[in-house]
Structures are given as structure tokens and as C-alpha cells.
Amino acid sequence: MDDWLTRARDAVAEAAGVPASELELDHDAEATLLDLARIAAHASGDRTNAPLLCYLIGRAQGTRELEALAKAVRGAS
């Protein structure tokens, strides 16, 4: 994670009352989320769908693994 994203993660963790380590993104998660954002922007023709999709993925991730959610998005595109 770059410095800006690390600071944003820390601020979100503090606001949510969770340890920052729970919001850590590893390289694979970063790559998957960026790929999903790319798919959302290109498949829909609307770039604003990229962050909205990533938000939905984040909301759903408590119920399923990231790769399962990514597979669902890729299958729907």
C-alpha cells in the first residue's frame, strides 16, 4: 500500500473501531480489486461503477472470500 492509502486505511480503521491490521490489503487482494474496478468501468461504460462495485465487494466480504465474489462479478460481466 502506498502512503496515502495507508493513512486512509488507518483513518477508516479508527472510525470503525477496528484494528488497522484487519483492513490490510495484500498484493493479491489489491490486484483482484483493481481488476474488478477495471471490469466495472469497462463493461458498464461508466467509470463511477468501479468504486461502487468495490464498495459492494467490501460490504459482502464478511460473508464470502474475495475470490468467490470476484468470480461472481466476472461471471456477470
N, C-alpha and C positions, 0 to 999 in steps of 0.2 A: 504494500500500500504506500502511496506517496504521502508526503507530509500533510497536505490539505485533507485527504481522505481519512488519515489517522486522527486528525483533530476533530473532524466531523463525527467519526465513529465514537470518539471519546465523549463528545457533547451529547450524542444520541444515547449512549450508554448511561451517562449521568442523568439525563432527563427521564429515561425509562427505569432507572433504579436497578440496572443490571451491570455486572462486571463487563468491562470493555472486551475482555477475552472471549465472551460469548458472542460478540459481533465481529470477531476476526475473520477476514476473508483469506483463504489460502489461494494459491495460484490457480488451482483447478476451478474453484468457485468463481474467481474473477473471470476466468476465460469463459465459463459457462454463462454467467450473467451478461457479459459483453456480447456473446454470440446471440443470446436471446433478445437483447436490445437491438442488435442488428437485424434479426429476423422480424421483430415487431415493426421496426421503422421501414424496412424494405417491402415486406409482404403486405403491409397495410397501406403503404404510401403516405403515412403520416408519422413523422419523427416523434411527435409527442406521445405516441403509443409506447415507445421504448421505456421511458421511466415509469409509466403507469403499469406496464407489464411487470417490470422488476419489482414494483411495489406489491403487486398481486402475488408474485412468487414469494416474496418475503413474508407476506401475511399467511400464505399457505404452507410455508416450510415447516411450521411446527407439527404438521400432520404427515408430511411425506419428505423423503430425501430430495435434494435439489435435482439430482439426475432423473428421478421419476417425473418430477414436474417439468423439467426441460424436455423430456421425451414426449410428454403430453402436448406441450406447445409446438414442438417440431412436427408432431403428427397432425396438428390442427392447421398448420400453415400451408 
